[in-house]
Amino acid sequence: MMNFISHLMVDEAGTTAIEYGLIATFIAIAAITAMMALDVSLQSMFTTVASHVDGAVQASGGTN
């Protein structure tokens, strides 16, 4: 049993896959965080644009 455990300690097969998995996880977390921050900004921008368009339509005598 000790021989098996010592063999596992020096065996590096699969280490690269784990490293790539961790890198992909960190990239996904960064992307989600950036998208969440961008969400508030985009909502504000579209609300502003919608209110300006609505104001222009009403000023021109059009219907809403």
Buried (B, 14 or more C-beta within 10 A) or exposed (E): EEEEEEEEEEEEEEEEEEEEEEEEEEEEEEEEEEEEEEEEEEEEEEEEEEEEEEEEEEEEEEEE
